[in-house]
Amino acid sequence: MDFSAPLLPILEAGAPMILLLGAVFSRISAIVFLTPGLGERAIPVRVRLAAAICITIVIAPMVLSSDMRPPEQPAEILALYAAETLSGLVIGFGLRILVFTLQIAGAITAQHLSLAQLFGPTVGFDSESPFAAILVMAGVALAAATGMHIHLVGAIADVYETLPFGMFPGAEETGEWSTNRVGEALFKALALSSPFVILGFLYSLALAAASRAMPQLMAAFVGAPAITLAGLALFAAAAPILLFEWLEGFQNVLFDLFAGRL
């Protein structure tokens, strides 16, 4: 006796909707696996997968309608899934660049405080300086504490107006937007690390003056502890301000993924 026979009509009736749900999931999963917080290495893959499924369940009714029908040809189905996956990767990149901003700012800071050779624990996949690790960990935690996951669902729903379901992102528009986003990230990283750049510049001037006045003095050995201590003190004082400045840019991007500025 075939116990699955009664289920066949139900499966056949739901097959079109399952295909459409899979397409929505393709976009959502690409976003979740790249977004700050959920996309970090410290988060288990099963947790990220569960988050993608839950967000898909929330988003799908807003995107799909009962009269929508998926394409019937295999090539058209493949194109649908490719378009949704590419859209998700574009959106995920726009969010992931925010983490790159903190990593670049931390790298610049470590370079100017003569601590670039040290590597600390990280939430990402690459080794990075202790300053970058602290900024990334604190930034991700701060974003999560301010309801990032809730705003993320709303941002994903809103972006369907810019990148409609089943449509490939325009190559020219995507390229221009990505270039602008990378430029904004580099500018933001330099702005966040500017206090330490100034401190490093002043340290270099003081070191040059000391070497000029006392050539026999090993000024670098004397100044290294001083720049480290001053840098740590400045970092402790400035980090909260820098993180809240970064959080403001992060929220601007979440509220409008394609027009929000960092």
C-alpha positions as CSV (number, residue, x, y, z in Angstrom):
1,M,0.0,0.0,0.0
2,D,1.4,3.4,-1.0
3,F,0.9,5.7,2.0
4,S,2.2,8.7,0.1
5,A,-0.6,8.5,-2.6
6,P,-3.0,10.8,-0.6
7,L,-0.2,13.4,-0.3
8,L,0.5,13.6,-4.0
9,P,-2.4,16.0,-4.9
10,I,-1.2,18.3,-2.1
11,L,2.4,18.2,-3.2
12,E,1.4,18.9,-6.8
13,A,-0.8,21.8,-5.8
14,G,2.0,23.3,-3.6
15,A,4.9,22.7,-6.0
16,P,4.7,26.1,-7.7
17,M,4.6,27.9,-4.4
18,I,7.5,25.9,-3.1
19,L,9.6,26.9,-6.1
20,L,8.8,30.6,-5.5
21,L,9.6,30.2,-1.8
22,G,12.9,28.7,-2.7
23,A,13.7,31.7,-4.9
24,V,12.9,34.1,-2.0
25,F,15.1,31.9,0.3
26,S,17.9,32.2,-2.2
27,R,18.0,36.0,-1.8
28,I,17.5,35.9,2.0
29,S,20.1,33.3,2.7
30,A,22.7,35.3,0.7
31,I,21.9,38.4,2.7
32,V,22.0,36.5,6.1
33,F,25.3,34.8,5.4
34,L,26.9,38.3,4.7
35,T,25.1,40.6,7.1
36,P,27.1,41.8,10.2
37,G,26.4,39.8,13.2
38,L,24.6,36.8,11.7
39,G,27.3,36.3,9.0
40,E,30.2,36.1,11.4
41,R,32.3,32.9,11.7
42,A,31.4,32.6,15.4
43,I,27.7,32.0,14.5
44,P,27.1,28.3,13.7
45,V,25.9,27.6,10.2
46,R,22.7,26.0,11.5
47,V,21.8,29.2,13.4
48,R,22.4,31.3,10.2
49,L,20.3,28.8,8.2
50,A,17.5,28.9,10.8
51,A,17.6,32.7,10.7
52,A,17.3,32.7,6.9
53,I,14.4,30.4,7.0
54,C,12.6,32.5,9.7
55,I,13.1,35.7,7.7
56,T,11.9,34.0,4.5
57,I,8.7,33.0,6.3
58,V,8.2,36.6,7.3
59,I,9.1,38.1,3.9
60,A,7.5,35.7,1.5
61,P,3.8,36.8,2.1
62,M,4.9,40.4,1.3
63,V,6.5,39.4,-2.0
64,L,4.5,36.5,-3.3
65,S,0.8,36.5,-4.2
66,S,-1.6,33.6,-4.6
67,D,-1.8,34.2,-8.4
68,M,1.9,34.1,-9.0
69,R,3.2,31.2,-11.1
70,P,6.9,30.1,-11.4
71,P,8.5,29.6,-14.8
72,E,8.1,26.1,-16.2
73,Q,11.2,25.7,-18.2
74,P,14.4,24.6,-16.3
75,A,16.4,27.5,-17.8
76,E,13.9,30.0,-16.7
77,I,13.8,28.5,-13.2
78,L,17.6,28.6,-13.1
79,A,17.6,32.3,-14.2
80,L,15.0,33.1,-11.4
81,Y,17.2,31.6,-8.7
82,A,20.4,33.2,-10.2
83,A,18.7,36.6,-10.2
84,E,17.5,36.3,-6.6
85,T,20.9,35.0,-5.4
86,L,22.8,37.8,-7.2
87,S,20.4,40.3,-5.7
88,G,21.0,38.9,-2.2
89,L,24.8,39.0,-2.7
90,V,24.6,42.7,-3.8
91,I,22.5,43.6,-0.7
92,G,24.7,41.5,1.6
93,F,27.8,43.2,0.2
94,G,26.2,46.6,1.0
95,L,25.8,45.5,4.6
96,R,29.2,43.7,4.9
97,I,31.1,46.8,3.8
98,L,30.1,48.3,7.2
99,V,32.3,45.7,8.9
100,F,35.1,46.3,6.5
101,T,34.9,50.0,7.6
102,L,35.7,49.0,11.2
103,Q,38.4,46.6,10.1
104,I,40.2,49.2,8.0
105,A,39.8,51.8,10.8
106,G,41.4,49.4,13.3
107,A,44.2,48.5,10.9
108,I,45.0,52.2,10.3
109,T,44.9,52.8,14.1
110,A,47.3,50.0,14.8
111,Q,49.7,51.1,12.1
112,H,50.0,54.6,13.5
113,L,50.4,53.3,17.1
114,S,53.2,50.9,16.1
115,L,51.0,47.9,17.0
116,A,50.3,46.6,13.5
117,Q,52.5,43.5,14.0
118,L,50.2,42.2,16.8
119,F,47.1,40.1,16.0
120,G,44.2,39.4,18.2
121,P,41.1,37.3,18.3
122,T,38.5,38.0,15.6
123,V,34.9,37.4,14.7
124,G,35.8,37.2,11.0
125,F,37.8,34.8,8.9
126,D,41.1,36.7,8.7
127,S,43.6,37.7,11.4
128,E,43.5,41.3,12.3
129,S,44.9,43.8,14.8
130,P,43.6,44.0,18.3
131,F,42.1,47.4,17.6
132,A,40.2,46.1,14.6
133,A,39.0,43.1,16.6
134,I,37.7,45.3,19.4
135,L,36.0,47.6,17.1
136,V,34.3,44.8,15.1
137,M,33.2,42.9,18.1
138,A,31.9,46.0,19.8
139,G,30.2,47.3,16.7
140,V,28.4,44.1,15.9
141,A,27.3,43.8,19.6
142,L,26.1,47.4,19.6
143,A,24.2,46.9,16.3
144,A,22.5,43.7,17.7
145,A,21.6,45.4,20.9
146,T,19.8,48.2,19.0
147,G,17.5,45.8,17.2
148,M,19.5,45.2,14.0
149,H,17.6,42.0,13.3
150,I,14.3,43.7,13.4
151,H,15.4,46.6,11.1
152,L,17.0,44.1,8.8
153,V,13.7,42.4,8.1
154,G,12.1,45.8,7.2
155,A,15.1,46.7,5.0
156,I,14.9,43.4,3.1
157,A,11.2,44.0,2.5
158,D,11.7,47.5,1.3
159,V,14.5,46.6,-1.1
160,Y,12.1,44.6,-3.2
161,E,10.9,48.0,-4.6
162,T,14.4,48.7,-5.9
163,L,15.3,45.1,-6.8
164,P,12.0,43.5,-7.8
165,F,11.5,39.8,-7.4
166,G,13.0,37.7,-10.2
167,M,14.9,40.6,-11.8
168,F,18.6,40.8,-12.3
169,P,20.4,43.9,-10.8
170,G,21.4,46.3,-13.5
171,A,25.1,46.0,-14.2
172,E,25.8,49.7,-14.6
173,E,23.7,50.8,-11.6
174,T,25.2,48.0,-9.4
175,G,28.7,48.9,-10.4
176,E,28.2,52.6,-9.7
177,W,26.5,51.9,-6.4
178,S,29.3,49.4,-5.3
179,T,32.0,51.9,-6.2
180,N,30.3,54.7,-4.2
181,R,29.8,52.4,-1.3
182,V,33.5,51.3,-1.2
183,G,34.5,55.0,-1.4
184,E,32.2,55.9,1.4
185,A,33.6,53.0,3.5
186,L,37.2,54.1,3.0
187,F,36.3,57.7,3.8
188,K,34.5,56.6,6.9
189,A,37.4,54.4,8.0
190,L,39.8,57.2,7.6
191,A,37.5,59.6,9.5
192,L,37.1,57.1,12.4
193,S,40.9,56.6,12.7
194,S,41.8,60.3,12.2
195,P,42.5,60.9,15.9
196,F,45.1,58.2,15.9
197,V,46.6,59.4,12.6
198,I,47.1,62.8,14.1
199,L,48.6,61.3,17.3
200,G,51.0,59.2,15.1
201,F,52.0,62.3,13.1
202,L,52.7,64.3,16.3
203,Y,54.7,61.3,17.7
204,S,56.8,61.2,14.5
205,L,57.5,65.0,14.7
206,A,58.5,64.6,18.4
207,L,60.7,61.6,17.5
208,A,62.4,63.6,14.7
209,A,63.0,66.6,17.0
210,A,64.5,64.4,19.8
211,S,66.8,62.6,17.3
212,R,67.9,65.9,15.9
213,A,68.6,67.4,19.4
214,M,70.3,64.2,20.8
215,P,71.7,62.0,18.0
216,Q,73.1,59.6,20.5
217,L,69.7,58.9,22.1
218,M,67.8,55.9,20.8
219,A,64.7,57.9,20.5
220,A,62.6,55.1,19.0
221,F,63.2,52.9,22.0
222,V,62.3,55.7,24.3
223,G,59.2,56.8,22.4
224,A,57.7,53.3,21.7
225,P,56.2,52.9,25.2
226,A,55.0,56.5,25.2
227,I,53.1,56.2,21.9
228,T,51.6,52.8,23.0
229,L,50.4,54.2,26.3
230,A,49.1,57.4,24.7
231,G,47.4,55.4,22.0
232,L,45.7,53.1,24.4
233,A,44.5,56.0,26.5
234,L,43.1,57.8,23.4
235,F,41.5,54.6,22.1
236,A,39.8,54.0,25.5
237,A,38.4,57.6,25.4
238,A,37.5,57.8,21.7
239,A,36.2,54.2,21.1
240,P,32.6,54.9,22.4
241,I,32.3,58.0,20.3
242,L,33.7,56.3,17.2
243,L,31.3,53.3,17.6
244,F,28.2,55.5,18.0
245,E,29.3,57.4,14.9
246,W,29.6,54.1,13.0
247,L,26.3,52.9,14.4
248,E,24.6,56.0,13.0
249,G,25.9,55.2,9.5
250,F,24.8,51.6,9.9
251,Q,21.3,52.6,10.8
252,N,21.2,55.0,7.8
253,V,22.1,52.1,5.5
254,L,19.5,49.8,7.1
255,F,16.8,52.4,6.7
256,D,17.6,52.8,3.0
257,L,20.0,50.2,1.7
258,F,20.7,51.9,-1.6
259,A,20.5,55.6,-0.7
260,G,21.6,55.6,2.9
261,R,25.1,57.0,3.5
262,L,27.7,55.6,5.9
